Amino acid sequence: MSQPNKLVVVWTNGDREVAIRMAFMYTLNSKLKEWWNEVSLIVWGPSAKLLEEDTTLQEYIKKMKNAGVELLACKACSDSYGVSESLENMGIVVKYMGLGLTSYLKDDNTRVITV
């Protein structure tokens, strides 16, 4: 059996320091340093509201996008905070993520971490 080669980081935390010091740092470095072949970040829950309000976090999102990280957001969550359009304007694909996350969790080639 081959080693997993895809990382999915599910960022659910509304704490700015958790975003900067763990979720964003590890996600970006995972892509830049090629620790994983594919890297995705899913913005889910309170993190959607925090991202919409915080320009420093938005700059990190640009860096991740430029590095080739796949950027996704849970539409149900972002709609509930009224930030879907703002996230889309950052280059994040906003869609319902329940089935997508389930697929990632069932895929032997993918590792999912939640912060």
Long-range contacts (C-beta under 8 A, 24 or more apart in sequence): 1-108, 2-109, 4-108, 4-109, 4-110, 4-111, 5-36, 5-37, 5-38, 5-109, 6-36, 6-37, 6-38, 6-39, 6-40, 6-104, 6-107, 6-109, 6-110, 6-111, 7-35, 7-36, 7-38, 7-39, 7-40, 7-110, 7-111, 7-112, 7-113, 8-39, 8-40, 8-41, 8-42, 8-101, 8-104, 8-110, 8-111, 8-112, 8-113, 9-39, 9-40, 9-41, 9-42, 9-112, 9-113, 9-114, 9-115, 10-42, 10-44, 10-101, 10-112, 10-113, 10-114, 10-115, 11-41, 11-42, 11-43, 11-44, 11-47, 11-115, 12-44, 12-45, 12-46, 12-47, 12-114, 12-115, 13-45, 13-46, 13-47, 13-115, 14-45, 14-46, 14-47, 14-49, 14-50, 15-50, 16-50, 16-54, 16-57, 18-115, 19-47, 19-50, 19-51, 19-57, 19-60, 20-56, 20-57, 20-60, 22-115, 23-47, 23-115, 24-57, 24-60, 24-64, 27-64, 27-69, 28-60, 28-63, 28-64, 28-67, 28-69, 31-64, 31-67, 31-68, 31-69, 32-67, 36-111, 38-70, 39-68, 39-69, 39-70, 40-69, 40-70, 40-71, 40-72, 40-104, 41-69, 41-70, 41-71, 41-72, 42-72, 42-73, 42-74, 42-97, 42-100, 42-101, 43-71, 43-72, 43-73, 43-74, 43-77, 43-78, 43-87, 43-92, 44-73, 44-74, 44-77, 44-97, 45-74, 45-77, 48-73, 48-74, 48-77, 48-78, 48-81, 48-83, 48-87, 49-81, 49-83, 51-83, 51-87, 51-90, 52-81, 52-83, 52-86, 52-87, 58-90, 61-90, 61-91, 61-92, 62-90, 62-91, 65-90, 65-91, 72-97, 72-100, 73-97
